[in-house]
Amino acid sequence: MRHGKKINHLGRKSAHRKAMLSNMASSLIIHKRITTTTAKAKALRKYVEPIINRSKDDTTHSRRMVFRQLQDKHAVSELFREVAVKVADRPGGYTRILKTGNRLGDNAEMCIIELVDYNEAYTAQKETKTKRTRRRRSSTPKTETVAQDTLVAEETKEVAETEETPKAETTEETTTAEETPVVEETSEETTEEE
C-alpha cells in the first residue's frame, strides 16, 4: 500500500529521478532560470530549496552536504559565492514558478522556474510600489492644492489677456484704416485745389 506516500515519481525509477533532479538543480543554480514541465518544477522546488537554505551557512560540512546532492563543483561554488549572498536575509521561498502554457507536441503544462532574487522585472516593481504614497488629508497636500489652484488661475488670466490683446490690435487697425482714407481724401482735395 502507498498510504501517505505523496512523492511524485515523475514516471521514473528512483535513481533516474534523483539524477534528473540533481541535474535540474545544478542548471537552475548556474542559469538562474530554466523552462520545464510544471510537475518537474514542483518536484525541483522541494529538492532545491533545502539546498539553497543550507548554502547560507558557508562551512566545509555544508559544502560537502550540498555537493553530495548536486555532484557539480561549478554549481556548488556558484551557489555559495553568489546565490547565498543574495538570499541571506530571505527566510524561504527562493524559487518562483511562472506557468507559460501547454507544449505543442504532447500538450504538457509548461512553466519557468527561477530564483526569486534574480528577476529584475519583479524587483523593479517592488521599488515603484514603495515610492507610491496614499492621499491623505493633511496640511501639506492642501497647501500644494492651493498653490496649484493659483497657478491654474494665473494661467487662465494670461490666456484671457492674450485673447484680449489681439482684439485690441484689430480695433486699432480698423481705426487707422478708417482714418487713413480720410487723410488721403484731404490730400487729394489739396492737390485738386492747387
Sequence and secondary structure as in RCSB ss.txt:
>XXXX:A:sequence
MRHGKKINHLGRKSAHRKAMLSNMASSLIIHKRITTTTAKAKALRKYVEPIINRSKDDTTHSRRMVFRQLQDKHA
VSELFREVAVKVADRPGGYTRILKTGNRLGDNAEMCIIELVDYNEAYTAQKETKTKRTRRRRSSTPKTETVAQDT
LVAEETKEVAETEETPKAETTEETTTAEETPVVEETSEETTEEE
>XXXX:A:secstr
  TT     TTS HHHHHHHHHHHHHHHHHHSEEEEEHHHHHHHHHHHHHHHHHTTS  HHHHHHHHHHH  HHH
HHHIIIIIHHHTTT  S  EEEEEEEE TTT  EEEEEEEGGG HHHHHHHHHHHH      SHHHHHHHHHHHH
HHHHHHHHHHHHHHHHHHHHHHHHHHHHHHHHHHHHHHHHHHH 
